[in-house]
């Protein structure tokens, strides 16, 4: 009887030991997997779900609010930046310099919405120059209309450059409800019948492709 009792105790001890070892091994596995996931860049990970996180980290903008007026723009410091900033400023000049300040921010928002969407290239320059190569086979007509891009109106450029800088710095300007497309009221492209019209600002109509998600918030 004592022998049977000892055997039972030993068996129970072995079973418990195996269980503890299994749990310890599982914990270690979970920790390793979590470490691997943490090592994956956020932009790449979020892309699996149809959107990217905001690639532009806010500068020290404090509690400053956007005012859609030329007076507000004129009070902002001269805008400067690198290649991506230059691409966005140039696009706003050729696409929206005749728009209101609000309309310019809306166009900037669409471009940055595309940057955040896994449906499009992941940089302003990539978005703006997508498809460039054949005449009128591009996303932004000015990049493939056969005309050289020459900035002649310096004051207008300086203003849209400030819009580009503010948009890239993360000043909140949620005007288009996630739109990734727009066109002027002078045309009606075929895709406008498919996508969701989110708003009209000035002479531009804005659309969202509801098949894809856009990360508007970080």
ZIWOUR-V349222 format. One record per residue. RES is the residue in one small letter. SS is DSSP state (@ for helix, = for strand, . for the rest). Layout:
RES SS
RES SS
This chain:
x .
x @
x @
x @
x @
x @
x @
x @
x @
x @
x @
x @
x @
x @
x @
x @
x @
x @
x @
x @
x @
x @
x @
x @
x @
x @
x @
x @
x @
x @
x @
x @
x @
x @
x @
x @
x @
x @
x @
x .
x .
x @
x @
x @
x @
x @
x @
x .
x .
x .
x =
x .
x .
x .
x .
x .
x .
x .
x .
x .
x .
x .
x .
x .
x .
x .
x .
x .
x .
x @
x @
x @
x @
x @
x @
x .
x .
x .
x .
x .
x .
x .
x @
x @
x @
x @
x @
x @
x @
x @
x @
x @
x @
x @
x @
x @
x .
x .
x .
x .
x @
x @
x @
x @
x @
x @
x @
x @
x @
x @
x @
x @
x @
x @
x @
x @
x =
x .
x .
x .
x .
x .
x .
x @
x @
x @
x @
x @
x .
x .
x .
x .
x .
x .
x .
x .
x .
x .
x .
x .
x @
x @
x @
x .
x .
x .
x .
x .
x .
x .
x .
x .
x .
x @
x @
x @
x @
x @
x @
x @
x @
x @
x @
x @
x @
x @
x @
x @
x .
x .
x .
x .
x .
x .
x .
x .
x .
x .
x .
x .
x =
x =
x =
x =
x .
x .
x .
x .
x .
x @
x @
x @
x @
x .
x .
x =
x =
x =
x =
x =
x =
x .
x .
x =
x =
x =
x =
x =
x .
x .
x .
x .
x .
x .
x .
x .
x .
x .
